[in-house]
């Protein structure tokens, strides 16, 4: 299937590893130019080099923290300077720390808001003008299955990521006339460093080993295993493509059947 991404330019956040890296690799494999960002310069440059070596695609690396107000403008400016246009945005940021409601201060809530919601607001704001100029745009937010089925012990993520869904649904209506489509992907238990860290925290709290936690979580998934980043990345690439031209305002989980709701 030709996804129609050859020559398009995509900005992918949190792309040095995990879900962001997998998404950037998939887009590059489909012929897109990619601008990658993460906080650590050495890590993001290494990721860009790996993607270029694996796909031959042009890959630009930018060290930036999406929670910082000036990062969005820097990233979009880099995309325009390097590739002359911007067609795709994939928002992605590490989740806030686990914990029950009583364990989080106002500062923790503010940090989660800045990282997981306001970062998406700023990035989308900067991306809309070049997408309008191109007459074509795709915005995909990597969120969590927790926006549909809250996960115990992740109240910050459950709360703040739900705001991204409301933002995206509203924008899908506002931007439709500009041929800018806005969708969300909702990973379940995908084997990333973030997931491993959550398993470690839960293991410490419950007096069990991380391996026991991983096995119990995998057993709760109907497919009987954790997901791989590439399995989420395939959906991201499709939603960013020409073939997804009548899909906007959706939130699609990639969770091995974990979600129990009908919708």
C-alpha positions as CSV (number, residue, x, y, z in Angstrom):
1,X,0.0,0.0,0.0
2,X,1.4,3.4,-1.0
3,X,0.7,5.8,1.9
4,X,1.4,8.9,-0.2
5,X,4.0,10.2,2.2
6,X,7.0,10.4,-0.1
7,X,8.4,13.9,0.0
8,X,6.2,15.0,2.9
9,X,7.8,16.4,6.1
10,X,7.0,15.1,9.5
11,X,7.8,16.5,12.9
12,X,7.9,13.7,15.6
13,X,8.4,14.5,19.3
14,X,10.0,12.3,21.9
15,X,11.7,10.5,19.1
16,X,15.0,9.3,20.5
17,X,13.5,6.0,21.6
18,X,10.3,4.1,22.3
19,X,7.0,5.1,20.6
20,X,8.3,8.3,19.1
21,X,11.3,6.7,17.6
22,X,9.2,3.9,16.1
23,X,6.8,6.4,14.6
24,X,9.6,8.4,13.1
25,X,11.2,5.3,11.6
26,X,8.0,4.1,10.1
27,X,7.3,7.5,8.5
28,X,10.8,7.7,7.2
29,X,10.4,4.2,5.7
30,X,7.4,5.5,3.9
31,X,9.5,8.2,2.3
32,X,8.9,11.2,4.6
33,X,11.5,13.6,5.7
34,X,11.6,13.6,9.4
35,X,12.4,16.2,12.1
36,X,13.1,14.4,15.4
37,X,13.2,16.0,18.8
38,X,14.0,14.9,22.4
39,X,15.7,16.6,25.3
40,X,19.2,15.0,25.0
41,X,21.3,16.1,22.0
42,X,23.5,13.0,21.8
43,X,20.5,10.7,21.9
44,X,18.4,12.5,19.3
45,X,21.3,12.8,16.9
46,X,22.0,9.1,17.2
47,X,18.4,8.3,16.5
48,X,18.4,10.5,13.4
49,X,21.5,8.7,12.2
50,X,20.0,5.3,12.7
51,X,16.8,6.3,10.8
52,X,18.8,7.7,7.9
53,X,21.0,4.6,7.8
54,X,18.0,2.3,7.9
55,X,15.7,4.1,5.4
56,X,17.8,6.6,3.4
57,X,15.4,9.3,4.4
58,X,16.5,12.8,5.4
59,X,16.4,13.1,9.1
60,X,17.0,16.3,11.2
61,X,17.7,16.1,14.9
62,X,16.8,18.9,17.4
63,X,17.5,18.8,21.1
64,X,14.4,20.4,22.7
65,X,12.1,19.9,25.7
66,X,8.5,20.2,24.5
67,X,7.5,21.4,28.0
68,X,9.5,24.6,27.4
69,X,7.4,27.4,25.7
70,X,10.0,28.3,23.1
71,X,10.5,24.7,21.8
72,X,7.5,24.5,19.5
73,X,8.6,27.5,17.4
74,X,12.1,26.2,17.2
75,X,11.0,22.8,16.0
76,X,8.7,24.1,13.3
77,X,11.3,26.7,12.2
78,X,13.8,23.9,11.8
79,X,11.4,21.8,9.7
80,X,10.7,24.8,7.4
81,X,14.4,25.7,7.1
82,X,15.6,22.2,6.4
83,X,12.8,20.9,4.2
84,X,10.7,23.9,3.1
85,X,7.3,22.7,4.3
86,X,5.6,20.8,7.2
87,X,2.8,18.4,6.6
88,X,2.7,16.0,9.6
89,X,2.9,16.5,13.4
90,X,3.2,13.6,15.9
91,X,3.0,14.9,19.4
92,X,4.5,12.7,22.1
93,X,5.9,13.2,25.6
94,X,6.8,11.1,28.5
95,X,4.1,10.5,31.0
96,X,4.0,12.1,34.5
97,X,5.0,10.1,37.5
98,X,2.7,7.5,39.0
99,X,1.0,7.9,42.4
100,X,-2.3,8.3,44.1
101,X,-4.2,11.6,44.3
102,X,-2.8,12.5,47.8
103,X,0.8,12.2,46.7
104,X,0.8,14.9,44.1
105,X,1.3,18.6,44.9
106,X,0.1,21.6,42.8
107,X,3.6,21.7,41.3
108,X,3.2,18.1,40.1
109,X,-0.1,18.8,38.5
110,X,1.3,21.9,36.8
111,X,4.3,20.0,35.4
112,X,2.0,17.3,34.0
113,X,-0.2,19.9,32.4
114,X,2.8,21.6,30.8
115,X,4.3,18.3,29.6
116,X,1.3,16.5,28.3
117,X,-1.3,19.1,27.3
118,X,0.2,22.5,26.9
119,X,3.1,21.1,24.8
120,X,0.5,19.7,22.3
121,X,-1.3,23.1,22.3
122,X,1.9,25.0,21.5
123,X,3.1,22.5,18.8
124,X,-0.3,22.5,17.0
125,X,-0.5,26.3,17.1
126,X,2.9,26.5,15.4
127,X,2.1,23.8,12.8
128,X,-1.2,25.1,11.6
129,X,0.1,28.0,9.4
130,X,2.5,25.8,7.3
131,X,-0.1,23.1,7.0
132,X,-2.6,25.6,5.8
133,X,-0.1,26.9,3.3
134,X,0.5,23.3,2.1
135,X,-3.2,22.7,1.9
136,X,-2.7,19.4,3.6
137,X,-2.0,18.4,7.2
138,X,-2.0,15.5,9.6
139,X,-1.8,15.8,13.4
140,X,-1.5,12.6,15.5
141,X,-1.3,12.7,19.3
142,X,0.2,9.8,21.1
143,X,-1.7,9.6,24.3
144,X,-2.7,6.4,26.3
145,X,-5.4,3.9,26.6
146,X,-5.9,5.6,30.0
147,X,-8.0,8.3,28.2
148,X,-10.7,5.6,27.7
149,X,-10.1,3.4,30.7
150,X,-8.2,5.0,33.5
151,X,-5.3,3.1,34.9
152,X,-4.9,2.7,38.7
153,X,-2.1,4.8,40.2
154,X,-1.7,7.1,37.2
155,X,-4.1,9.9,38.2
156,X,-1.9,12.6,36.6
157,X,-1.8,10.9,33.2
158,X,-5.4,9.8,33.4
159,X,-6.5,13.4,33.9
160,X,-4.2,15.5,31.8
161,X,-4.1,13.2,28.7
162,X,-7.9,13.3,28.6
163,X,-7.5,17.0,27.9
164,X,-5.6,16.2,24.7
165,X,-8.6,14.2,23.5
166,X,-10.9,17.1,24.0
167,X,-8.4,19.4,22.3
168,X,-8.1,17.1,19.3
169,X,-11.8,16.5,18.9
170,X,-12.5,20.2,18.9
171,X,-9.7,20.9,16.5
172,X,-10.8,18.1,14.1
173,X,-13.9,20.2,13.5
174,X,-12.2,23.6,13.3
175,X,-9.4,22.5,10.9
176,X,-11.4,20.2,8.6
177,X,-12.0,22.9,6.1
178,X,-8.2,23.3,5.8
179,X,-7.7,19.6,5.0
180,X,-5.9,19.2,8.3
181,X,-6.9,16.0,10.0
182,X,-6.5,15.5,13.8
183,X,-6.5,12.0,15.4
184,X,-5.2,10.3,18.6
185,X,-3.6,6.9,19.1
186,X,-4.0,5.3,22.5
187,X,-1.3,2.8,23.4
188,X,-2.0,0.1,26.0
189,X,0.9,-1.8,27.5
190,X,3.6,-1.4,25.0
191,X,7.1,-2.5,25.9
192,X,9.0,0.8,26.3
193,X,11.3,2.3,28.9
194,X,8.3,4.2,30.4
195,X,6.4,0.9,30.8
196,X,9.4,-0.7,32.4
197,X,9.7,2.2,34.8
198,X,6.0,1.9,35.8
199,X,6.5,-1.8,36.4
200,X,9.5,-1.1,38.6
201,X,7.4,1.5,40.6
202,X,4.5,-1.0,41.0
203,X,6.9,-3.8,42.0
204,X,8.4,-1.7,44.7
205,X,5.0,-0.7,46.1
206,X,3.7,-4.2,46.1
207,X,6.8,-6.0,47.2
208,X,7.0,-8.1,44.0
209,X,9.6,-8.3,41.3
210,X,9.2,-6.4,38.0
211,X,9.1,-9.7,36.2
212,X,6.1,-10.7,38.2
213,X,4.4,-7.5,37.4
214,X,5.1,-7.8,33.7
215,X,3.7,-11.3,33.6
216,X,0.6,-10.4,35.5
217,X,0.0,-7.4,33.2
218,X,0.6,-9.5,30.1
219,X,-1.9,-12.1,31.4
220,X,-4.6,-9.3,31.6
221,X,-4.3,-8.6,27.9
222,X,-6.5,-10.8,25.7
223,X,-3.6,-11.3,23.3
224,X,-1.5,-12.5,26.2
225,X,1.5,-10.2,25.7
226,X,2.8,-6.7,25.7
227,X,2.8,-4.7,22.5
228,X,5.8,-3.7,20.4
229,X,6.5,0.0,19.5
230,X,6.4,-0.9,15.8
231,X,2.8,-2.1,16.2
232,X,1.7,1.4,17.3
233,X,3.9,3.1,14.7
234,X,2.1,1.3,11.9
235,X,-1.2,3.0,12.9
236,X,0.5,6.4,13.3
237,X,1.9,6.2,9.8
238,X,-1.5,5.2,8.4
239,X,-3.2,8.1,10.1
240,X,-0.5,10.5,8.8
241,X,-1.0,9.2,5.3
242,X,-3.1,10.1,2.2
243,X,-5.0,6.9,2.6
244,X,-6.5,8.2,5.9
245,X,-8.1,11.1,4.1
246,X,-11.6,10.6,5.7
247,X,-10.5,9.9,9.2
248,X,-10.5,12.8,11.7
249,X,-11.5,13.2,15.3
250,X,-10.8,9.6,16.2
251,X,-9.1,8.1,19.2
252,X,-7.9,4.5,18.4
253,X,-6.4,2.2,21.0
254,X,-3.6,-0.2,20.3
255,X,-3.8,-2.4,23.3
256,X,-4.2,-6.1,22.4
257,X,-7.8,-6.0,23.4
258,X,-7.2,-4.6,26.9
259,X,-10.0,-2.0,26.7
260,X,-13.3,-3.5,27.8
261,X,-15.6,-0.8,26.5
262,X,-17.7,-1.1,23.3
263,X,-16.5,2.2,21.9
